Amino acid sequence: MPFSLPDLNLTFTHFMDALKDFDFFFILRLSSYIVVSILLTLYICRLVGKVSARHFSAHHSQLLRRITFYVGLALSFVFPLRAFGVNVTGFLEAAGIAAGIVTAAVAFASQTSISNFLSGMFLIVEKPFEVGDFVRINDTLGEVLSIDLLSVKIRTKDNIFVRVPNESLLKSQFENVTRFPIRRCDIKLHIGFNEDLQKLKKILLEVAKQNSLCLVSPAPELAFLEFGEAALQLQFSVWGKQTSFNSLQTSIKTDIQTAFNKYDIKLPASPAIHISHT
């Protein structure tokens, strides 16, 4: 049945008539019911979050909590009002029509939002990353805080909040640096031409062996990259667990410096050690 203006007027009439019959204690009871319903909704949201976190990803768990909260919040007002004899049908129909009008207006006014929405749906289905992963988008590296329908929220390591629209994210290349449980740390070395590479290899492999954060498998390896203008360009690669990768980067550099000083490995005067990771 189509909604008309008299229906809304009738709803307001019922509401005003109901208020006339209410005294202070009835209003107090109604308010109490609403407050208790909201508190119950928050408790259910927390329970849904705990249960869903065991069976779903962090993002899907977050999405379920939000849906539960908004549905529960609406019911927290509807049920108490109906219990006290207030006809809420007109309000619900009016809210539905208003929501439809607003949605249509926003859809026509903002094609970018629609594109971001559709891109967000693709990201949710494809799941290239999840909440808690560290991703690199262009020059930005940070932790994924939320994956919403219009944008992805990221917190960088220096605690800066970054919002990336879903459309631009879907069109660009990005890296999920924490997708897999292990990760490789590449250490680029510039070594003097007179150094014994076999001796250097043994020293570096011993350094990796003594470092408890370096994995035995995949094994560490030393690769000869090319002859530079003033030095030999090498790359020493070690693997570590994702959870201790940052500590590995620091400790392996310190261990290499200590070993070079111990065995009198000469480095060129220019900056000699550069750390990268894949």
ZIBEL-V770088 format. One record per pair of residues at least 24 apart in sequence whose C-alpha atoms are under 6 Angstrom apart, sorted by the first residue. I is the first residue (numbers start at 1). J is the second residue. Records with the same first field share a line. If there is no record, write none. Layout:
I=J / J
This chain:
7=90
8=90
11=87 / 90
15=86
34=76 / 77
37=76
38=76
41=72
58=131
59=130 / 131
116=150 / 166 / 167
117=149 / 150
119=166 / 167
120=149 / 150 / 166
133=178
134=177 / 178
135=175 / 176 / 177
136=174 / 175
137=174
181=242
182=240 / 241 / 242
183=239 / 240 / 242
184=238 / 239 / 278
185=237 / 238 / 277
186=236 / 237 / 276 / 277
187=235 / 236 / 275
188=234 / 235 / 273 / 274
189=233 / 234 / 235 / 272 / 273
190=231 / 232 / 233 / 272
191=231 / 232 / 267
192=231 / 267 / 268
193=231
213=248
214=239 / 240
215=239 / 240
